[in-house]
Structures are given as structure tokens and as C-alpha cells.
Amino acid sequence: MTALRRSFVLGAAALVAGCGFQLRRAPELSFKTVYLSGFKPHSPLAEELRRQIATSTTTRVVEVPTQAEVIFDTQTDKRDKGVVVSTTAGQVREVQLRLHLQFRVKTLAGKELIPSTAIALTRDMTYNERDALGKEQEEEMLYRAMQSDIANQVLRRLAAVKSL
């Protein structure tokens, strides 16, 4: 029975290997260095973007703009929260979380590689005053997920840049 099980496992492994399945990798960027400018100090979105670029084997983030081939110029990096639903007594029942990034990418010489581009994400979240602490944690978790999503979108756009 073990030989039959072993051959089944080997056959399944061969099928998966032969179908072209690969885990998602960080996109390959056509430039070696990038400088992130315009972010507020300690911006969570900048840190997420920096972290995801670091997973790339071809590109690294530099701290001095003159060392960079490409400058990622942030025009807007904004978190926002608004009330969507409230009761007649004025109690909040649903809030909307918004994350907005507007950026452009240019070379050190000033050639625009990606024109001014905006990425905006929203998430709706129910709210109850009794669960305020838990809702704060949920809000932070949703913001982190949105930051990761925006950073992924930015990396895909940066990977589309082929010529400097």
C-alpha cells in the first residue's frame, strides 16, 4: 500500500510541476534603484512600498535622490474616514475608510515614466460604540490590507515601465 501511495504522490507532484503553476513573485523592475519622495515621515504606506520593493531581486530603495535611476514622487498620501450610516439619535453604525495615493514616476533627468496617477481604495466597516476597541483594531487591519493592495498595484505599474 505504501508503494501505491508513494506513486500517487509522485504522480500528483509531476502533474503540478508540469502545469506551469508558480507562486506569485515580486515583479521584476527594469531599474536598479528608486528613491521614494514626498511621503510624510513614518508613512505606513511608504514603509509597505519600501518592504515590497525590497522583495524584488533587481531593485533597491536608496536614501539619496542622486543615487537613484528613478524617482517615485508622491503627490498625495492620505488616510480618511467618514460616517456612512448613523441612527436618528446620531449614533454611528457604519464608517467608510479611504486610502488615496497620487504619484508620478520620473528619471533623475526629469523624463516622466508614469504620469500623475491616482489609486484610491475604500472599505466599509460597521461600527458599534460598545465594541470601540475591537473596531479600532479592525480599522487598523483594514488600513494595512489597503496599503498592501496599493503597494501591489504600484509595483505592477512600475514593472510595466520598460525603458528609461
Buried (B, 14 or more C-beta within 10 A) or exposed (E): EEEEEEEEEEEEEEEEEEEEEEEEEBBEBBBEBBBBEBBEEEBBBBBBBBEBBEEBEEBBBBEEEEEBBBBBBBEEBEBEEEEBEEEEEEEBEEBBBBBBBBBBBBBBEEEEBBEEBEBBBBBEBEBEEEEEEEBEEBBEEBBEBBBBBBBBBBBEBBBEBEEE
